[in-house]
Amino acid sequence: MTTTISGPGQPAFWTRKEILIAGLALVGITAHLVLRFATNVTGPARIAPLLATLVIGGAPLVFDLLRDLIRGKFGSDLLAGISIITALVLGEYLAGAIVVLMLSGGTALESYAVRSASSVLEALARRMPTVAHRSGDLQADIPLEEVAIGDMLIVLPHEACPVDGTVVEGHGVMDESYLTGEPYLMSKTPGSAVLSGAINGENALTIRADRVAGDSRYARIMQVMQQSSQQRPQIRRLGDQLGAWYTPLAVAIGLIAYAVSGSPERFLAVMVVATPCPLLIGIPVAIIGSISLAARCGIIVRDPAALERLDTCTTAIFDKTGTLTYGHPRLIEVVTGAGFQRDDVLTMAAGLERYSRHPLAAAVVDAAQEAGLSIPNATQISEPPGAGLTGVIAGRRVQLTSRKLVSARSEAIAATIPPQGGGMECVVLIEDRFAALLRFRDEPRREGKQFIRHLGPRHGIRKIMLVSGDRESEVAWIAERVGIPEVAFSQSPEQKLAITRHETTLAPTVFVGDGINDAPALLAATVGVAFGQNSDVTSEAAGAIILDSSLERFDELLAISERMRKIALQSAVGGMAASVGGMVLAATGLLSPVAGAVTQEVIDVIAVLNALRTAFPPGDLVDFGKSAGAGVGRPRAE
């Protein structure tokens, strides 16, 4: 079964084949009942609606089942095909039509659940403009798909930015919270990067397109959400495994009933009541409901299989920055160079950092604001990857860079920089002179220690590791604060990958990280969980993405996974057990084919209603958030 998610103007839900067949079956059954009980119509005319349902609606379903059987796909829904054919042969048209309705209606219900759970994707699609405003000599509105790299575009006030690009003219702000999870506005000036989907502020900006629409950050987020609904997770395959023994059992009971009684109607009654819709519908609905609940809590489940595997993980590996720490370092010290004043240097550094997404940028701006300094606007900025941030403020060239880059550039300037201390640092150069050394510290999350203690008793995590690329002193300090005994520091991406692979061979492992250097480990772990949406690479590698970078949200994800597995198995196994009881009644002649079909429909409804519980958070979804005062277990405002 392939689910299609469409944007506005593309109502895939109402055009799917299964939806049309379910509608036809419902109309056919209703028409037959009206003709039978409300009119005097007799003979072939009375059963014509049922025949139409079986021929027009049942034939495509049976064809699909036979095609899967030829390909070696022996699924539990094969029973439905046998029931339809048997009903047609025996003239039990009403029972056959009900089976058509059950099979197609179950697929339709799953499709509807997928579409409902994809409301975040629909909201993303609605926010994107369909045209871009090209500037210059060829100024015109052009379709978004015609935007080419290098095109100059105008982003109007309060409009969504159409593509990823760079500001070439204008000053303003953009709201990027929907994309990054960061709840603040980003200042923009010539040289600033802009993201597709970000909402422009009061001033029009001219940007240069750096990516086509299909390669933009926004498009990638939409692709992640769409892939989430289309992938087939491991627990769904469990349904096929259960069906592998359930189907032969049902056929055997039916054949025995026929052999003992000599009545083909009993065989049909067994087949009808055995139709394993709880297996076909209950598990997918539980999965989709859990994805929907996660989305309401600010968690994008990129790979639905992560929900099934997460509950099996007994080893947790954490990156440090942005996961166990806030990822928002604070400026704790400013060591100025000869001839420079602290406030002057901090003012100029903040004037540049207000345009940057670097993890240390917000700390510099916050420190300047807390000191009551007036932050100036930069007239020009440049931030090549890995080369620091350079700009012009008040006619002076200011550069924020690292000690390593300064040393590689000029040993004379490097010699004027104070010795390295604890924490992170940043070098400020003004007109190619050492102006100041900025030192930072990233505090552990307030709830970190309590959360680490909570993982074992609540979620069965037996081994917890902290693996980071930072220096030993920083990693050891954080590990001691949160209570993690096993650490690895100064780890390259390759070393993180090797550790994760080794641990995963020993036990199912969940890796939690937020940086590009975490991507290989996220892919290698049994389940990869990314914090934030700051890296396309990290998000692509992770099975789930926690948008607001919170340990409480990660705890919710663990609880949602555990609850989904329990409810899915309840619906599937419980529904099948009830069906087996119905088969016994049908085999002994206590249930006719029509009564068996109705009985199975009741079982289906109960199984589906139980599975739908995954979409609604119970009051006690998790207990960690309550003790931390975070109110976990309740979805955030949508």
N, C-alpha and C positions, 0 to 999 in steps of 0.2 A: 504494500500500500504506500503510495507516495502522496504526501500532503503538499499542497501548493499554497503559499502565502503571497498575496498580492497587495499592492498598494492601493490608494484611493482610485476609484474608477475601474477596478478590476475585481469584481465580486466573485472570486474563485469558488467560494462556498456554494453559491447557487448554480454553478455550472458543472459541478463534478458529476460524473456518471452515477456514482452511488447515491447521490442525493436525488437524482431524477428517478432512479429505480425505486428508492424508498417511497417517493411521492406517488409513483405509479402503483406500487403495492398497496399503499394506504387507500388510494382512490378506488382501486379494484375491489378490495375487501369491503369497503364502505358501500360501494354500489351493489355488490352481491347481497349484503345484509339488507339493504333497502328493498331490493327486488324480492328478496325471500320473505321478509316479514311485513313490509308495508304496501305491497302490491299483489296483484293476482298473476303476475308473470310466472310462467312455468317453462319447463323444457330447457333447451340449449341457451335461450336468452338469459336465463337466471345465472348460468355458470360462465357466460361469456366474459364478464369482467375478470373472473379468476383465471380463465384460460389465457386471456391477454396478459395478465400479470405474470403467469408462469412462462409464457413463450417470449414476451418482449423483455420482461425484467429478469426472469430466472435464467434464460439462455446465456446472456453475457456473463452472469456470475458463474454458472457451471463451466462455461468455456474458459474463464480465467483459472478456475480450480483445476481443470484438466490440463491446462498448459503448465501450471506449476507442478502437477503430478508428473508430467512427462520430463520436466527439468529436474526431477528428483526432490522437489520440495514437498515433503509429506507433512502437511500442517493439520492442525486440529479442525480447521474449517472445512476439511474434506467431508466431514459428516453432514454439513449443511447441503453440499452438492448431492450426496447420496439421498438425502431426505427429499430434495426437490424432484429428482428423477423418479424415485419410488412413488411419491405422491402423484405424479403425473401418470405413471403407468397404472396405478391402482384406482385412479379416478378420485382421489382424496384432494380435490383442488383447493379447498379452503385451507387445509393443513399446509399444503405446499406454498400457498400464497403467504401464509403467516411466516414460514421459514424464510421466504424471500425478503419479507419486511424485516425480520430479525437480523439477517445477514447484512443487508444493505443499510438498514437503520443503524446497526452497530458501527459500521464504517462511517456513516454520516455523523453519528454522535462523536466519534473520535475526531473527525475533521472539524466539527464545531468546537470541541474542546481545544484543539490546537489553535484555531483561529482566535478564540477568546483569550487564550493564554498569550497570544502574540500582540496584545494591545499596545505593548511598548513599541514594537516594530511599526505598528500602524501610526502611533503618535510620531515616531521618527519620520515616517514617510510624509505625513501631513505637514511637518515643519519645513521640509525642504522646498525651495522655490523651483519652479519648472523652467524658468528662463533666467539668463544673466544679462546684465546691462554692460555691453561693451563700450569702452570709451575711445577717444582718439578720432581720427579722420573717418573711421567706419562706424561711428557711434550708432548702436542699434541694440534692440533686445533680441537675443539669440537663444535657441533651445539649449538647455544645460548640457546635453550630450555633444554639442558642437563646440564647446569651449576647449581650446587647445592650450598646451603649456606655453607660457609667454604672453598670452592675451592680457590686455589691460582691461580691468573690469571696475565698475562703480558699485559699491555696496551702499544702498540707501539707508537712511535712519530707520531703526527698528526692523530691519530686514535680515533674514538669515543669510549668512555668507555662503555663496554657491559652491566654492571649491577651496581647497587648501592653497594658500598663497602668501605673498609678502606685501606689506603696505608700502606704496611708493609715494603717496601723497595724502596728507590729512592727519589730524590728531583726534583721538577719541577713545572709547572703551568698548569692549565686547564681553558679553555674558557667555562663558564657555562651560558653565556648570553642568549642563546636560551631557556634555561630552567627556569631561574630565572628573566630575564629582567634586571639583573645588568650588565652594560656595562664595566666590567673589568675582568682581569684574576685573578684566585684564586691560591695562592701558595699552594704547596702540599709537605708534609714531612711525615715520618712514624707516623701514628696516625690520619692523616687527612681523613675526609670523602670525598668520590668521588661520583658523580651522573652519572647514566647511560645517555648517550647522550652527555655528556660534551666532548669537543675536547681536547685531550692531546697536550702538547707543544712539545719541542725539545727532551725531555728525556723520556726514557722508565720507566714505574712504575710497580711495583708488588703490586697487591691489593688482599685483601681477600673479597670474595663475601659475602655481608651481606643480600642480597635479591636475589631471583630467578628473571629471566628476566620479568616474568609476573607481579611481584609485584613492579617493579622498578618505580622511578619517571617518567621516559620516557614513560613506558607503560601506566601509569595512565593518562598522558597528552593525549596520543593517544586515550585512552578510552573515555576521556571527549569529544574530538572532534567528535568521532564516535557517541556517544550518542546524541550529539547536532543535528546531521542530521537525526536521527531516531525517535526522540521524536515528538509527534504530539501536537503542541501548541494550545492554546485556540482559537485563531483567525481562525485556520483551522476548529475547531469545529463549529465556526460561519458559515462557509460555509455549513456545514450539516444542521444547523438550518435554514438558508435561503432556502436550498433545500427542507426542509420539507413542506414549503408552495408553493414553486415554482413548484415542481413536480405535485402536484394535480391540480394546476392552468393550467399547460400545458396540462395535460391529459383532463381536463374539456373542454378547448378550442378545442382540437382535436375532442373530442366526439361530441361537439355541431356542429362543422363544418361538421362532417360526418352525423349527424342527419339531418341537414338542407339541405345539398347538396346531400346526398346519395352516395357521392364519397369517397371510402376508401383511394384514393390517397391524398385527402386533409388531412385526419387524419395523414397519413404518413408524408406529407409535414410539418404539425405542429410539429410532434414529432422530425423530423430531425432538423428543425430550432430551436427547443427548447432545444436541447442537450446542457447542461449548462457547456460547457468547460471553459468559463471565470471564473466560480465558482470553477471548478475542478483544473484549471491550474493557474489562475491569483493569487490566494491567496498563494499557495505554492511557486510559483516563486518569489513573493514579499518577502516572508520570507527568502528564500534561498539567494536572492540577498542582503538582508540586513545583513545576516550572513556573506556573502562574503565581503561586504563593511566594516563591523566591523573588520573582520580579517585583512584586509589591513591596518586598523588604529591601529592595535596592541591590539584588543579586541577579546577574545575568548568567543563566546556565547555558554555556556554549555547547557542551557535550552532555546530553541527557544521561549517558552511561555513567557520568561522574556521580550522579545521585545514587545509583545502585552500588558503585564501588566504594564510595566514601564511607559507608557504614561498616565496611570490612577492614578499613585501615587501622593498624595498631601502632604504626610509627609515624610521627609528625616531625617534619624538618622545616624550620623557619629561617628565612632570611632575616636580617636585623632591621635595616633602615626601611621605614614605611610599613613594617609589619608589627614587630614588637615595639618599635618606637613610633612616634607620631609622624616621622618623615618631615617634620617642620623644625629644623634646628633653630636655636636661639643664639643671637650674638652675645657672647659673654665677655669679650675683651677686644679692644682696639689698641694695637701697639703702633704708634705713629713714627714715621721717619723724621729725620732732621729737617726742620723748617716747615713742618706741616702741623696743623691743629686738628684735633679729633673731630670736632663738629664740622669743619670744612670738608674733611675727607669723607666723613659719613654722609654728608649732604650730597656730594657728587656721586658716591657709590650708590646711594639710594636712587639718585636721578637716573642711573643706568638700569639698576636692578628692577625697577618698576615695570620694565618692558620684558623681563625674562621669566621663563618657567623653571629656571634652575632651582634645585631644592634649597639653596642658600639665599635665593633672591628675596623671598618673603621675609626672612629673618633680618636682612639689612634694612628693608623698607619699614618693618615694624619697629626696629630700634631707632630709626630716624624719627618716626612719628611719636614714639614714646618720649623722645628727647625734646619734642616740640619744634623740630626743625622744619623749615619750608622746603619741600622737595621740588627741585627744578625740573623742567622738561628738557629732554635731550633733543638736539636738532638732527642727529644722525646716529644710528646704531648698527652694529654688525655682530653677529653671534654664530660664526662658523662652528660646526660640531667639533668639540674637543680643543678649540683654540681660544676659549675664553670669550669675554664680552668687551667690546670696544665701542666708544661713542664720543660725541662732542657735546660738552656742557659749558655754557658761558664762554664759548670760544676756546676751551681747553680740551685736549685729548686725554680721555680717561680710559684706563684698561683694568679689568678685573680678571685675574688669571691665577695660575697655580705656581707654587714654588718650582716645580719641575720644569714648567715651560719657561719661566724666567731664567733658570740655570742654563737651559739649552740655548737660550737667546743671548744672554750676556752674563758672564761670570762676575763682572764688575758690579752690576746691579744686584746679583744674587748675594754677593758678599755683604751688602748693606742690610739684608733681611735678618731679623732676629732668629735665634735657634728654634727648632720645631718643639712645640709643647704638646699637651694633651688635646684631644678633640680634633675637629676638622678646622681647616683654615683656608683663607683666600688672600691673595696679594693684590694690593691696589697700586697701580702706577699712574702718575699724573705727569704728562709730558715726558714720558720715558724715565721718570725718577721714582724711586721707591717712596711711596707716600704712607702706607700703613699695612699692617698685617691684621686681618680680621679673623678672630677665633670663635668657633661655634661649638655647641653641644646639643645633641639630639636626645631629648628625654624619653625614657621608656613610657609606654602607655600606662595611664593610671590604673587600669584594670588588669595589667599584664600578669602580675604575680598571682592574683586570684584566678585568672583564666588558666594559667599553666597548672595550678593545683587542681582545677576543675576537670581538666581533660581526661585524666585516668578514671576517676570514679564515675563520671557521667557518660563518657563516650568510649571507654575501653582502650584508650591510647596508653600503651605500655612503655614506649620509648620516645623521648623528646630531644631533639638536637637543634642547636643554633649554628648555622653555617653562613659565614659572611666573608665578604671581600675586604672588610675593614681591618685595621691594625689590631694586634692582640690586646692592647690596653683598652680600646673601645669595646671590643667584643666581650672581653672578660667582665668589664664594668656592667654592661647590660645584662649579661647572663646571671651575674650575682644578684642584680636588682630584681629580676623576674623569677629566679629559681630554676634555671636550666643547668644541669651539671655537665652535660657533654657539649663541647663547642669545637668549632674549627674556624680559624681566622685566616685572613690574607688569602682567601680562596679565589682562584680564577674561575671563569665560567666552566672551563674544562674540568677543574677539580671538583666544583659543585656537582657537575654531571656525574663524575666517577663515584662520588660519595652516594648520590641518590640511586644510581644503578646498583651499587653494592647493597644498600639497605633494602631496596625493592626486591632483590633476590632472596632476602631473609624473611621479609614480611611485607604485606601491602602497605604502601607508604603514601602519605599526602605531603606535598611540598607547597609551602606558602611563600610567595615572593611578590615583588612589585617592579623590579628593574629589568632592563633588557638582558643583563648578564644572568638573570634567573631563568630565561626562556628555555635553554637546553634541559635544565633540571625539571622544570615544569612538565616538559614533554616526557621525560624519562620516568617520572613518578607514576604510581598507580592512579593518583588524582593530582592534578595541578590546580591550585587556587591562586588567582592574581588579585592583589589589592589595588584599587584605583583603575583608571583608564588612561594613564599617562603614557603608555607605550603600546603601539599597535602590535609589536612583535610579542610582547608578554601576553597580551590579550589573546592573540592567535594561538599561543602555546598552551594556555590554561583551559581546563575543563569548565571552570566557573570563575566569574569576575565579580568581586565585591566592590561596588562603585564608591562607597563612602569610607573605605579603608578602616574598618572597625572590627575588633576582636569579637564584639557582641554579634555582629552580622555573621562572622565566621561560625560562631556557636549556633546561630540560627540555621545556617546551612547544614551543619552536622545533624542537628535535630530534625530538619526537614527530610534529610536523606534517610535517617533511621525510621521515621514515621512513614515515609513513602513505601519503604520495603515491607513493613509490617502490613500496611493497609492493602497494598497490591496483592500480597500473598493471601490475605484474608479473603479478598474478593474472588481471586482465582480458585484457590483450593476450596474455600467454603462453597462457592457456586458449583464447582464440579462435584463436590460431595453431595449437594442437594440434587444435582442432575442424576447422579448414580442411584440415589433413592427413587427418583422418578422413573428411571429405566427399569428398576425392579418392579414397580407398580405397573408400568406399561407392559412388561414381559408377561405378567400374570393376568393381563386383560383388564386391570382396574382403571387404566387410562386409555381412552381412544386417541387416535392421531390428533384430532382437533384439541381435545383436552390436554394432551401432552404438549402441544404447541403453546397453548395458553399458560400451562404450568411453567414451561421453560421461559416464557416471556416474563412471568412474575419473578422467577429466579434472576433473570437478567436485570430487571429494574432494581432489585435489592442489591445485586452486586455492583451495579453502576452507582447507585446512590451511596453505597459504602465507599467506593473509590473516589467519589467526588468530595469526600471529607478532606482529602489532601489539599484542596484549594482553599480551605478555610482554617485559619490558625486557632487551635484550642487555647484556652486560657493558660495552660501550663506547657506550652511548646518547649520552652527551655527554662531552667531555673537560675542559670548564671547571671543573666541580665537583671533579674529581680534583686539578687544580692548586690549587684553592682550599681543598681539604681538606674539602669538604662532603659527599662521598659521593653525588653526584648520579648518577642512573641507577638507583637502587634505590628502590622504593616505600617510603613510610613505613609504620610499623605501622598496621594498620587497626583 
